[in-house]
């Protein structure tokens, strides 16, 4: 703990008895024995304390250990067991701060409208532009300060309480609630992919998809199902202290930088004392990253894709297949100087715990060797294809033309298929699917083995709440599982009942059923129910893994596998199932992260509820209006001739996946006789892996490395291939080790004060620079070319090379047309 943590706990030392210490630490050990975020050294000291009977018999002989354990018990109950949480989250509340203010709603709704409009408008463009919540948080502060200065103090009094348009200084709770609204509203609805792929003639060509009522019903269904599930899962994913939600800490760190008044100097590296405030560090790091991103993304992009090994001989096929950053496997000790590349997977090595980064790196390395073996042995004819592509190919190595195997209703046309080709995947993509299957099975067995007690506690808490008892009626003040400091502070506010979220979930499901039943979707109206059943099964284990590791197990492939099997040959049906199974789970996890942010900031739950529901509703209508304009108002949209470069790369990928999984269907690809049936071996492998790791922990409890192994994160590394590679993973490892394993252990106070602020500064600098570069350079198509812009895309790094350049004599590989399976 830091000096400040120690001083705060020592004040309460006399109040902590030996018996209460033993009681609290017994619970701590049970709760955190499998928790990689909890210190292994502290856990060993707790074991020593609890398993020595002489301590209770002769406490005077163990005074130092008893004092240490009392401090730990106080820390657990009066703050947080995690130093990363203590670094940015206050263990006190300021209930007098106004939250539900005119400033909050005006700025919040305004940023939702602007951000969702921009994100939806440019989602179809190549390259796309995306406004992040960091941008909203940065802009909200000066906006709030302007309102604070210029708004009149007009108001009205309701039941003895005055509500003013300008209730004093713009505060951290208002600021965070605006950020939560922006975070929720900036997510473009998944219906963009579904509606455009249905309506446009080059896809499924179904004119009814332009009807506004159909679009809104489907949008409300897919957006609000996740919101309802998140509310019902709060007792599993938000309230427990072990649900850290690492990504939320960056958001809070930025908030603290703007609003924290206390500023203590800290000792740090090189034996120096550092006096910079968080805001000063943020400003300097933000400015530096803003300038640097201009250099690596526009002026000298070769520093971003620093594939210097390929420069030696850009036409050497084996060399580029192994080391290439664009079309190879990325084996390169110095692959990039662009911090944005390190966040390509959706996470920041300064934010997620080091055990997550290291497990992912190990899993990706295993995938590296599997890809090499598969490619060089030409398994599944992969040597005729690019080694690490996520595209689907035909039997000549060309991009698979899905239009040649479907009829005018988007259904599988067997006769047309027999004259064409089987779909083939690259080696990297095959490995990704195997790891996906393994990860899903591992999620189930891991959740049971390592978190069954926590899940049981969550169901017990949910059962009690559904009996309409007050939470305070059955509180054990020493029960750290349900009564940590943040829970105690939040109990002064009215909670949102579970039945509110249940009603939202049921209404959302009903709108989805209505959309599928009323229009000619060629899909069963029960599809939303099947999808929600999948989401209910996985939302808790997936959410818990995300809350602990900072990374989400994406359910898209499992949803495609199951959805494609429900109604084989029907791509639309698979799309709807994926929307309600995968997207609902992902959104529930996404909403839960924001609920945890509000929990940490002590924002009244009903204020958060209102903010999220309004933001989702506004964003749904804004985005629906925008993509209606895109469908009918932009000439040749989603084609190579589209105006404003609205070529829709994401929709093209979505449509290909729909045909691959829906039209062909998993039974044809992974069923008996299917060409990729061997990939199903990932399921038993993944299910067994957590069992082996659990046994190793039990057999060798004192071996540190076994406790840091995380089977789901290990398998998560394997799904990072195609089109990404080691270029985007390897640089994260030394950064994570420097931050989490060196700075945190050697200079905790320095790390606590600056680490998450630095992460927020880098992310914000990249986001703001990206927006400006897009509108000032990319959008007007300003070109800038020299050696530093071109060298990274020469030879095999410009156009993917393949190991086998000559097709067999018959002109294609695989079975002959007319004798294709299925």
C-alpha positions in Angstrom: 0.0 0.0 0.0 1.0 3.6 -0.5 1.9 6.0 2.3 -1.5 7.6 2.1 -3.2 4.1 2.3 -1.2 3.3 5.4 -2.0 6.5 7.1 -5.7 6.1 6.5 -5.8 2.5 7.8 -3.6 3.2 10.9 -6.3 5.6 12.2 -8.7 2.6 12.5 -6.2 0.1 13.8 -7.4 0.2 17.5 -10.9 -0.6 16.4 -9.9 -3.9 14.7 -10.0 -6.8 17.1 -8.1 -10.1 16.4 -11.3 -12.1 16.1 -12.7 -9.7 13.6 -9.5 -9.7 11.6 -9.6 -13.5 11.4 -13.2 -13.4 10.3 -12.5 -10.8 7.5 -9.4 -12.5 6.3 -11.0 -15.9 6.1 -13.6 -14.4 3.8 -10.8 -12.6 1.9 -8.9 -15.8 1.3 -12.0 -17.6 0.1 -13.0 -14.8 -2.2 -9.5 -14.1 -3.7 -7.8 -17.5 -3.7 -8.1 -17.7 -7.5 -8.0 -14.0 -8.2 -4.9 -13.0 -10.3 -5.5 -9.4 -9.5 -5.0 -10.0 -5.7 -1.4 -10.0 -4.5 0.1 -13.4 -4.2 2.4 -12.2 -1.4 -0.5 -10.9 0.6 -2.4 -14.1 0.1 0.6 -16.1 1.4 0.8 -13.8 4.5 -2.9 -14.4 5.1 -2.4 -18.1 4.9 0.4 -17.9 7.4 -1.8 -15.8 9.7 -4.9 -18.0 9.5 -3.2 -21.4 9.7 -1.0 -20.8 12.7 -2.9 -21.6 15.9 -0.2 -20.1 18.1 -1.3 -16.6 17.0 -4.5 -16.8 18.9 -3.0 -18.5 21.8 0.0 -16.2 22.2 -0.7 -13.0 20.2 2.1 -11.1 22.0 4.7 -13.2 20.2 3.3 -12.4 16.8 2.6 -8.7 17.2 4.1 -7.6 13.9 2.2 -10.1 11.8 -1.1 -9.4 13.7 -0.6 -5.6 13.1 0.1 -6.3 9.4 -3.1 -8.4 9.1 -5.2 -5.9 10.9 -4.1 -3.3 8.4 -4.9 -5.6 5.6 -8.4 -6.3 7.0 -9.0 -2.6 7.4 -7.9 -2.0 3.9 -10.2 -4.6 2.5 -13.3 -3.4 4.3 -12.6 0.4 4.3 -11.1 0.8 0.8 -10.3 -1.8 -1.8 -8.0 -4.9 -1.9 -6.6 -3.7 -5.2 -4.0 -1.0 -5.5 -5.2 -0.1 -9.0 -8.6 0.7 -7.7 -7.3 2.7 -4.7 -5.2 4.7 -7.2 -8.2 6.4 -8.8 -11.3 5.6 -6.8 -12.2 7.5 -3.6 -13.4 5.5 -0.6 -15.7 8.4 0.4 -18.7 10.1 -1.1 -20.0 13.7 -1.4 -23.7 13.2 -1.5 -24.3 16.9 -1.5 -23.0 17.2 -5.1 -25.8 17.8 -7.6 -26.0 15.2 -10.4 -29.4 15.4 -12.0 -28.9 18.9 -13.4 -29.8 20.9 -16.5 -26.1 21.0 -17.4 -25.8 17.2 -17.3 -28.8 16.6 -19.5 -28.1 19.4 -22.0 -24.4 18.5 -22.5 -25.1 14.7 -22.3 -27.9 14.7 -24.9 -26.0 17.1 -27.1 -22.8 15.0 -27.1 -24.9 11.9 -27.8 -26.6 13.5 -30.8 -23.3 14.8 -32.3 -21.2 11.8 -31.5 -23.8 9.2 -32.7 -24.4 11.2 -35.9 -20.7 11.4 -36.7 -20.0 7.8 -35.9 -22.9 6.5 -37.9 -22.2 8.8 -40.9 -18.6 7.7 -41.2 -18.9 4.1 -40.2 -19.5 3.2 -43.8 -16.4 5.0 -45.0 -12.9 3.5 -45.7 -11.1 4.5 -43.6 -13.8 5.0 -40.9 -13.7 7.6 -38.2 -14.9 7.0 -34.7 -15.5 9.5 -31.9 -14.7 7.9 -28.5 -16.0 8.6 -25.1 -12.6 10.1 -24.2 -13.4 12.9 -26.6 -16.7 13.6 -25.0 -15.1 13.6 -21.5 -12.5 16.1 -22.7 -15.1 18.4 -24.3 -17.5 18.0 -21.4 -15.2 19.8 -18.9 -14.9 23.1 -20.7 -18.6 22.8 -21.7 -19.6 22.4 -18.0 -17.3 25.2 -17.0 -18.9 27.6 -19.5 -22.4 26.6 -18.2 -21.2 27.2 -14.7 -20.0 30.7 -15.6 -22.8 32.0 -17.9 -26.0 30.2 -17.0 -28.4 32.1 -14.7 -29.2 30.7 -11.3 -32.9 30.1 -12.2 -34.7 27.3 -10.6 -37.8 26.0 -8.8 -38.5 24.3 -5.5 -40.1 20.9 -5.3 -41.0 19.4 -1.9 -38.6 21.7 -0.2 -35.7 21.1 -2.5 -34.5 23.7 -4.9 -33.4 22.7 -8.4 -31.3 25.3 -10.3 -30.1 25.6 -13.8 -26.7 26.5 -12.4 -26.3 24.9 -9.0 -22.7 26.0 -8.4 -19.4 24.6 -9.6 -19.4 21.9 -12.3 -18.6 18.8 -10.4 -17.1 15.3 -11.0 -20.4 13.5 -10.8 -22.0 15.6 -13.5 -18.9 15.2 -15.6 -19.0 11.5 -15.3 -22.7 11.1 -16.0 -22.2 13.1 -19.2 -19.4 10.7 -20.1 -21.5 7.7 -19.4 -24.3 9.0 -21.7 -21.7 9.6 -24.4 -20.2 6.1 -24.0 -23.6 4.5 -24.3 -24.7 6.7 -27.2 -21.6 6.5 -29.3 -22.1 2.8 -30.0 -23.7 2.6 -33.5 -26.5 0.0 -33.6 -25.9 -3.4 -35.0 -29.0 -2.9 -37.1 -26.8 -0.9 -39.5 -25.3 -4.1 -40.7 -28.5 -6.0 -40.9 -30.6 -3.3 -42.6 -28.1 -2.3 -45.2 -27.3 -5.9 -46.1 -31.0 -6.5 -46.5 -31.9 -3.4 -48.5 -29.1 -2.9 -50.9 -29.4 -4.7 -54.3 -25.8 -6.0 -54.2 -26.6 -7.9 -51.1 -30.1 -9.5 -50.2 -32.1 -6.8 -52.1 -35.2 -6.7 -49.8 -36.9 -3.3 -50.3 -39.1 -3.5 -47.2 -35.9 -3.0 -45.0 -36.1 0.7 -45.7 -39.4 1.0 -43.7 -38.7 3.2 -40.7 -41.0 1.2 -38.4 -39.1 -2.0 -39.1 -35.8 -0.3 -38.5 -36.8 1.3 -35.2 -38.4 -1.9 -33.9 -35.3 -3.9 -34.7 -33.0 -1.1 -33.3 -34.9 -0.9 -30.0 -34.9 -4.6 -29.7 -31.1 -5.1 -30.2 -30.1 -2.1 -28.1 -32.4 -2.4 -25.1 -32.1 -6.2 -24.6 -28.5 -5.6 -23.6 -29.5 -2.8 -21.2 -32.1 -5.0 -19.5 -29.6 -7.9 -19.1 -26.9 -5.6 -17.6 -29.4 -4.4 -15.0 -30.4 -7.9 -14.0 -26.7 -9.0 -13.8 -25.6 -6.1 -11.5 -25.2 -8.4 -8.5 -22.8 -10.6 -10.4 -20.9 -8.0 -12.4 -21.1 -4.6 -10.7 -21.5 -4.8 -7.0 -18.7 -7.3 -6.0 -15.3 -5.8 -5.3 -13.5 -8.5 -7.3 -15.2 -7.1 -10.4 -12.6 -4.4 -11.0 -13.4 -3.5 -14.6 -9.9 -2.2 -15.5 -11.2 -0.1 -18.5 -13.3 1.9 -16.1 -10.2 3.0 -14.1 -8.9 5.0 -17.1 -12.2 6.9 -17.4 -12.1 7.6 -13.7 -8.4 8.6 -13.8 -9.2 11.3 -16.4 -12.1 12.5 -14.3 -9.8 12.7 -11.3 -7.2 14.7 -13.3 -9.8 17.4 -13.9 -11.4 17.5 -10.4 -8.9 16.2 -7.8 -7.8 19.2 -5.7 -5.3 17.3 -3.4 -1.9 16.8 -5.0 0.8 15.0 -3.1 4.4 14.5 -4.3 5.5 10.9 -4.7 8.8 9.1 -4.8 9.6 7.2 -8.0 12.2 6.0 -10.4 15.8 7.2 -10.3 15.4 8.1 -6.6 13.6 11.3 -7.3 10.5 12.9 -5.9 7.8 13.8 -8.5 5.6 16.8 -7.9 3.6 17.1 -11.2 -0.1 17.1 -10.8 -2.2 14.5 -12.6 -3.6 17.3 -14.8 -0.2 18.5 -15.7 1.0 15.0 -16.7 -2.2 14.5 -18.7 -1.7 17.8 -20.6 1.9 17.1 -21.4 1.4 13.5 -22.4 -1.8 14.4 -24.4 0.1 17.1 -26.3 3.1 14.8 -27.0 0.9 11.9 -28.2 -1.2 14.3 -30.3 1.9 15.5 -32.2 3.5 12.1 -32.4 0.3 10.6 -33.9 0.5 13.1 -36.7 4.0 11.9 -37.4 3.4 8.2 -37.4 0.0 8.3 -39.1 0.5 10.9 -41.8 4.1 12.4 -42.1 6.1 9.2 -41.6 3.8 6.2 -41.5 6.7 3.7 -41.9 7.2 4.3 -38.2 3.8 2.9 -37.6 4.2 -0.1 -39.8 7.9 -0.6 -39.1 8.4 -3.8 -41.1 12.1 -3.1 -41.5 12.9 -6.8 -42.0 10.8 -6.8 -45.2 12.7 -3.8 -46.5 15.7 -6.0 -46.8 14.1 -8.1 -49.5 10.4 -7.3 -50.1 10.0 -10.1 -52.6 11.4 -12.9 -50.5 8.3 -15.0 -49.9 9.3 -17.0 -46.8 10.9 -14.0 -45.2 7.8 -11.8 -45.6 5.4 -14.6 -44.7 7.1 -14.9 -41.3 8.1 -11.3 -40.6 5.6 -9.1 -42.6 3.4 -6.7 -40.7 0.7 -6.3 -43.4 0.5 -9.8 -45.0 2.7 -11.9 -42.7 2.9 -13.2 -39.2 4.7 -10.1 -37.8 7.7 -11.8 -36.2 9.7 -8.6 -35.6 11.5 -7.4 -32.4 10.8 -3.7 -33.2 7.5 -3.8 -35.3 6.0 -0.3 -34.5 6.5 3.1 -32.9 2.8 3.8 -33.0 1.0 3.4 -29.6 -2.3 3.2 -31.5 -1.2 -0.2 -32.9 -0.9 -1.6 -29.4 -4.6 -0.8 -28.9 -5.8 -2.5 -32.1 -7.2 -5.4 -30.2 -9.4 -3.0 -28.1 -7.3 -2.8 -25.0 -4.3 -0.8 -23.6 -1.3 -2.6 -22.0 -1.2 0.2 -19.3 -4.8 -0.6 -18.3 -5.4 -4.4 -18.3 -3.5 -6.4 -15.7 -0.1 -7.9 -16.8 -1.3 -11.5 -16.4 -3.9 -10.8 -19.1 -1.3 -9.4 -21.5 1.2 -12.3 -20.8 -1.4 -15.0 -21.2 -2.6 -13.5 -24.4 1.0 -13.3 -25.7 1.6 -16.9 -24.9 -1.6 -18.0 -26.6 -0.8 -16.0 -29.7 2.7 -17.5 -29.8 1.1 -21.0 -29.8 -1.1 -19.9 -32.7 2.0 -18.7 -34.5 3.6 -22.1 -34.6 0.3 -23.9 -35.5 -0.1 -21.5 -38.5 3.4 -22.2 -39.7 3.0 -25.9 -39.5 -0.4 -25.8 -41.3 0.7 -23.5 -44.0 4.0 -25.2 -44.9 2.3 -28.6 -45.0 -0.5 -27.1 -47.2 -3.2 -28.4 -44.9 -6.6 -27.5 -46.3 -4.8 -26.1 -49.4 -3.8 -23.1 -47.4 -0.4 -22.7 -49.2 -2.3 -21.4 -52.2 -3.8 -18.6 -50.1 -2.4 -15.6 -48.1 -1.1 -17.0 -44.8 -3.0 -14.7 -42.4 -6.2 -13.3 -44.0 -9.7 -13.2 -42.6 -11.3 -13.3 -46.1 -13.0 -16.4 -47.7 -11.5 -17.7 -50.9 -12.6 -19.9 -53.8 -10.7 -22.8 -55.3 -8.5 -20.5 -57.4 -7.3 -18.4 -54.5 -9.6 -15.5 -55.5 -12.0 -13.8 -53.2 -15.1 -16.0 -52.8 -18.1 -14.6 -54.7 -21.0 -15.2 -52.5 -23.5 -13.9 -55.1 -22.8 -17.1 -57.1 -24.2 -19.4 -54.5 -27.4 -17.7 -53.4 -30.8 -17.1 -55.0 -32.8 -13.9 -55.0 -34.1 -14.6 -51.5 -30.6 -14.9 -50.1 -31.0 -18.7 -49.7 -28.5 -21.3 -50.6 -28.7 -22.4 -54.3 -27.2 -25.9 -54.5 -27.1 -26.1 -58.3 -25.3 -22.8 -58.6 -22.9 -23.8 -55.9 -22.0 -27.1 -57.7 -20.8 -25.1 -60.7 -18.5 -22.9 -58.6 -16.4 -23.8 -55.5 -16.2 -24.7 -51.9 -15.3 -21.8 -49.6 -11.7 -21.9 -48.3 -10.1 -20.2 -45.3 -6.5 -19.0 -44.8 -4.3 -20.7 -42.3 -4.5 -17.8 -39.8 -8.3 -17.8 -40.0 -8.6 -21.6 -39.5 -6.5 -21.2 -36.3 -8.7 -18.4 -35.1 -11.8 -20.6 -35.4 -10.2 -23.4 -33.5 -9.2 -21.1 -30.7 -12.7 -19.6 -30.7 -14.3 -23.0 -30.2 -11.8 -23.8 -27.4 -12.4 -20.4 -25.7 -16.1 -20.9 -25.5 -15.8 -24.3 -23.9 -13.1 -23.0 -21.6 -15.4 -20.1 -20.5 -17.9 -22.6 -19.2 -15.6 -24.9 -17.3 -13.5 -22.0 -16.0 -16.5 -20.1 -14.7 -17.6 -23.2 -12.8 -14.2 -24.2 -11.4 -12.9 -20.8 -10.4 -16.0 -18.6 -9.9 -18.8 -20.9 -8.9 -18.9 -19.5 -5.3 -19.2 -16.0 -6.6 -21.9 -16.9 -9.0 -23.8 -18.7 -6.2 -23.5 -15.5 -4.0 -24.9 -13.5 -6.9 -27.9 -15.7 -7.3 -28.5 -15.7 -3.6 -28.4 -11.9 -3.6 -30.7 -11.7 -6.6 -33.2 -14.1 -5.0 -33.3 -11.9 -1.9 -33.9 -8.8 -3.9 -36.8 -10.4 -5.8 -38.5 -11.1 -2.5 -38.8 -7.3 -2.2 -36.8 -7.1 1.0 -34.6 -4.1 1.7 -31.0 -4.8 1.2 -30.1 -3.4 4.6 -32.4 -5.9 6.4 -29.9 -8.7 6.0 -26.5 -7.0 6.1 -23.5 -8.5 7.9 -21.2 -5.5 8.5 -18.2 -7.8 8.2 -19.3 -9.7 5.1 -16.8 -8.3 2.5 -18.5 -10.3 -0.3 -21.6 -8.1 -0.2 -20.6 -5.1 1.9 -17.4 -3.5 0.7 -17.0 0.3 1.2 -18.4 1.2 -2.1 -21.6 -0.8 -1.5 -22.0 0.7 1.9 -21.7 4.2 0.5 -24.2 3.5 -2.4 -26.9 2.2 0.0 -27.8 5.8 0.9 -29.3 6.1 -2.6 -32.5 4.5 -3.9 -31.7 1.4 -5.9 -33.2 0.6 -9.3 -35.5 -2.5 -8.8 -34.8 -5.6 -10.9 -38.3 -5.5 -12.3 -37.6 -2.2 -14.0 -34.8 -3.9 -16.0 -36.9 -7.0 -16.5 -39.7 -5.0 -18.1 -37.3 -3.3 -20.5 -35.9 -6.7 -21.5 -39.3 -8.1 -22.1 -40.5 -5.1 -24.1 -37.3 -5.2 -26.2 -37.8 -8.9 -26.9 -41.4 -8.2 -27.9 -40.3 -5.5 -30.4 -37.9 -7.9 -32.0 -40.5 -10.6 -32.3 -42.9 -8.1 -33.9 -40.3 -7.0 -36.4 -39.6 -10.6 -37.5 -43.2 -11.6 -37.6 -44.7 -8.6 -39.4 -42.2 -8.3 -42.3 -41.2 -11.0 -44.7 -37.8 -11.8 -43.0 -37.9 -15.5 -43.9 -37.1 -16.1 -40.2 -39.0 -17.6 -37.3 -40.3 -14.9 -34.8 -38.9 -17.2 -32.1 -35.3 -16.4 -33.1 -35.0 -13.5 -30.6 -36.0 -15.9 -27.8 -33.3 -18.4 -28.9 -30.7 -15.6 -29.0 -31.7 -14.3 -25.6 -31.4 -17.8 -24.2 -27.8 -17.9 -25.4 -27.1 -14.5 -23.9 -28.6 -15.5 -20.5 -26.3 -18.5 -20.5 -23.1 -16.6 -21.1 -23.6 -13.1 -19.8 -22.5 -13.9 -16.3 -19.3 -15.9 -17.1 -18.3 -13.6 -19.9 -19.0 -10.5 -17.8 -17.1 -11.9 -14.8 -14.1 -12.7 -17.0 -14.2 -9.2 -18.5 -14.6 -7.5 -15.1 -11.5 -9.3 -13.8 -9.2 -9.4 -16.9 -10.3 -6.3 -18.8 -11.0 -8.3 -21.9 -14.3 -9.6 -23.3 -14.9 -13.1 -24.7 -16.8 -12.2 -27.9 -19.7 -14.5 -28.7 -19.9 -13.9 -32.4 -18.5 -17.2 -33.7 -20.6 -19.3 -31.3 -23.7 -17.3 -32.2 -22.9 -17.9 -35.9 -22.3 -21.6 -35.3 -25.6 -22.1 -33.4 -27.6 -19.5 -35.5 -26.5 -21.1 -38.7 -27.7 -24.5 -37.4 -31.1 -23.4 -36.3 -32.3 -22.7 -39.8 -29.7 -24.1 -42.2 -29.3 -22.2 -45.5 -30.9 -19.0 -44.1 -28.4 -16.2 -43.7 -31.0 -13.7 -42.5 -32.1 -16.0 -39.7 -28.5 -16.4 -38.6 -28.0 -12.6 -38.6 -31.0 -12.1 -36.3 -29.9 -14.9 -34.0 -26.4 -13.3 -33.8 -27.9 -9.9 -33.1 -29.9 -11.2 -30.1 -27.3 -13.8 -28.9 -23.9 -12.1 -29.5 -24.7 -8.4 -29.6 -27.0 -8.6 -26.6 -24.2 -10.2 -24.5 -21.6 -7.7 -25.7 -23.9 -4.8 -24.9 -24.8 -6.1 -21.5 -21.1 -6.3 -20.7 -20.6 -2.8 -22.1 -23.4 -1.3 -20.0 -22.1 -3.1 -17.0 -18.8 -1.3 -17.3 -20.6 2.0 -17.2 -22.6 0.9 -14.2 -19.4 0.1 -12.4 -18.1 3.6 -13.3 -21.2 5.1 -11.7 -20.8 2.7 -8.7 -17.2 3.9 -8.2 -18.2 7.6 -8.5 -21.2 7.1 -6.2 -23.7 8.4 -8.7 -27.2 7.6 -7.6 -28.4 4.5 -9.5 -31.6 6.0 -10.7 -29.7 8.9 -12.3 -27.5 6.4 -14.1 -30.6 4.4 -15.2 -32.3 7.5 -16.6 -29.1 8.7 -18.3 -28.4 5.4 -20.0 -31.9 4.8 -21.2 -32.2 8.3 -22.6 -28.8 8.0 -24.3 -29.7 4.7 -25.9 -33.1 6.0 -27.2 -31.6 9.2 -28.6 -28.7 7.3 -30.3 -31.1 4.7 -31.8 -33.2 7.3 -33.5 -30.3 9.5 -34.6 -28.4 6.5 -36.1 -31.5 5.1 -37.8 -32.1 8.5 -39.5 -28.5 8.7 -40.6 -28.3 5.3 -42.2 -31.6 5.9 -43.9 -30.0 8.8 -45.6 -27.0 6.7 -46.4 -29.1 4.0 -48.0 -31.0 6.3 -50.3 -29.1 9.5 -50.5 -25.5 8.4 -51.3 -25.0 7.3 -54.8 -23.6 3.7 -55.2 -23.2 3.3 -51.5 -21.4 0.1 -50.4 -19.8 -0.3 -53.8 -16.3 0.6 -55.1 -17.8 3.6 -56.9 -19.5 5.0 -53.8 -19.4 8.7 -53.3 -17.3 10.0 -50.3 -15.6 6.6 -50.2 -18.6 5.0 -48.5 -17.5 1.5 -49.6 -18.7 -0.2 -46.4 -15.8 -2.6 -45.6 -17.6 -3.6 -42.4 -20.9 -4.5 -44.2 -19.0 -6.4 -46.8 -17.4 -8.5 -44.1 -20.7 -8.9 -42.4 -22.5 -10.1 -45.6 -19.7 -12.6 -46.3 -20.0 -14.0 -42.8 -23.8 -14.2 -43.2 -23.4 -16.3 -46.3 -20.6 -18.3 -45.0 -22.4 -19.2 -41.7 -26.0 -18.8 -42.7 -26.3 -19.7 -46.3 -23.7 -22.5 -46.3 -24.3 -23.2 -42.6 -22.2 -24.9 -40.0 -23.4 -28.5 -40.8 -21.9 -28.2 -44.3 -18.6 -26.8 -43.0 -18.2 -28.5 -39.6 -20.7 -31.4 -39.7 -20.0 -35.0 -40.7 -18.0 -34.9 -43.9 -17.5 -31.1 -43.6 -14.1 -29.8 -44.7 -13.4 -28.2 -41.4 -14.9 -30.7 -39.0 -11.5 -31.3 -37.3 -11.7 -27.7 -35.9 -14.4 -28.9 -33.5 -11.6 -30.6 -31.5 -11.2 -27.1 -30.0 -14.3 -27.7 -27.8 -12.9 -30.6 -25.8 -9.5 -29.1 -25.7 -10.9 -25.8 -24.3 -13.1 -27.5 -21.8 -10.2 -29.6 -20.4 -7.7 -26.7 -20.2 -9.2 -25.0 -17.1 -9.5 -28.4 -15.4 -5.7 -29.0 -15.9 -4.8 -25.5 -14.7 -7.1 -25.9 -11.7 -5.4 -29.2 -10.8 -2.0 -27.6 -11.1 -3.0 -24.8 -8.7 -4.3 -27.3 -6.2 -1.3 -29.6 -6.5 1.3 -26.8 -6.4 -0.3 -24.0 -4.4 3.0 -22.2 -3.8 4.1 -22.0 -7.5 3.4 -18.4 -8.5 3.3 -19.0 -12.3 0.4 -21.5 -12.0 -1.7 -18.9 -10.2 -1.1 -16.4 -13.0 -2.2 -18.8 -15.7 -5.6 -17.8 -17.1 -6.9 -20.5 -19.5 -9.5 -18.2 -21.2 -7.0 -15.4 -21.7 -4.5 -17.9 -23.1 -7.0 -19.0 -25.7 -8.0 -15.4 -26.2 -4.5 -14.9 -27.6 -5.2 -17.4 -30.4 -8.2 -15.5 -31.7 -6.1 -12.3 -32.3 -4.8 -13.7 -35.6 -6.2 -12.9 -39.1 -5.8 -10.1 -40.0 -3.7 -9.0 -36.9 -0.4 -10.6 -36.0 2.5 -10.3 -33.6 3.2 -6.8 -34.7 0.2 -5.6 -32.7 0.9 -7.9 -29.7 4.6 -8.1 -28.9 5.2 -4.4 -28.1 2.5 -4.6 -25.4 4.5 -7.2 -23.4 7.5 -5.0 -22.4 5.2 -2.1 -21.7 2.9 -4.2 -19.5 5.9 -5.6 -17.6 7.4 -2.2 -17.1 4.2 -0.8 -15.8 2.6 -3.6 -13.8 5.6 -5.8 -12.8 8.2 -3.1 -12.2 6.7 0.3 -11.5 3.7 -1.1 -9.5 5.9 -3.3 -7.4 8.9 -0.9 -6.9 7.2 2.5 -7.0 3.6 2.0 -6.1 2.8 5.6 -5.1 4.3 6.8 -8.4 2.4 4.2 -10.4 -0.9 4.8 -8.6 -0.7 8.5 -9.3 0.3 8.5 -12.9 -0.3 5.1 -14.7 -4.0 5.4 -15.5 -3.7 9.2 -16.2 -1.0 8.4 -18.7 -3.2 5.8 -20.4 -6.0 8.3 -20.6 -3.7 10.9 -22.1 -2.4 8.6 -24.8 -5.9 7.4 -25.8 -7.3 10.9 -25.8 -4.4 12.3 -27.8 -4.7 9.6 -30.4 -8.5 10.1 -30.6 -8.4 13.9 -31.0 -5.6 13.7 -33.5 -7.4 11.0 -35.4 -10.5 13.1 -35.8 -8.5 16.2 -36.9 -6.4 14.1 -39.4 -9.5 12.6 -40.8 -11.4 15.8 -41.5 -8.4 17.9 -42.5 -6.4 15.4 -44.5 -8.2 12.2 -45.3 -11.7 13.5 -46.0 -10.5 16.1 -48.6 -8.2 13.4 -50.0 -4.9 15.3 -49.5 -2.1 13.1 -50.5 1.5 13.1 -49.2 3.9 10.7 -50.6 7.6 10.0 -50.1 9.8 7.0 -49.2 8.5 7.0 -45.6 4.9 6.7 -46.8 5.5 3.9 -49.4 8.3 1.7 -48.1 6.0 -0.4 -45.8 3.8 -1.5 -48.7 6.3 -2.8 -51.2 6.5 -6.3 -52.6 4.7 -8.9 -50.5 3.7 -6.3 -48.0 1.7 -4.5 -50.6 0.1 -7.5 -52.3 0.0 -10.7 -50.3 2.4 -13.4 -51.5 1.6 -17.1 -51.3 3.8 -20.1 -50.8 2.4 -22.1 -53.8 2.2 -19.7 -56.8 1.1 -22.3 -59.4 -2.3 -24.0 -59.2 -2.6 -27.7 -60.1 -2.8 -28.5 -63.8 -6.6 -28.5 -63.7 -6.6 -24.8 -62.8 -8.0 -25.1 -59.3 -7.5 -27.0 -56.0 -10.0 -29.1 -54.1 -12.9 -31.1 -55.4 -14.1 -30.8 -59.0 -17.2 -28.7 -59.7 -20.3 -30.9 -59.9 -18.9 -33.2 -57.3 -18.6 -30.8 -54.4 -19.8 -32.0 -51.0 -23.3 -31.1 -49.9 
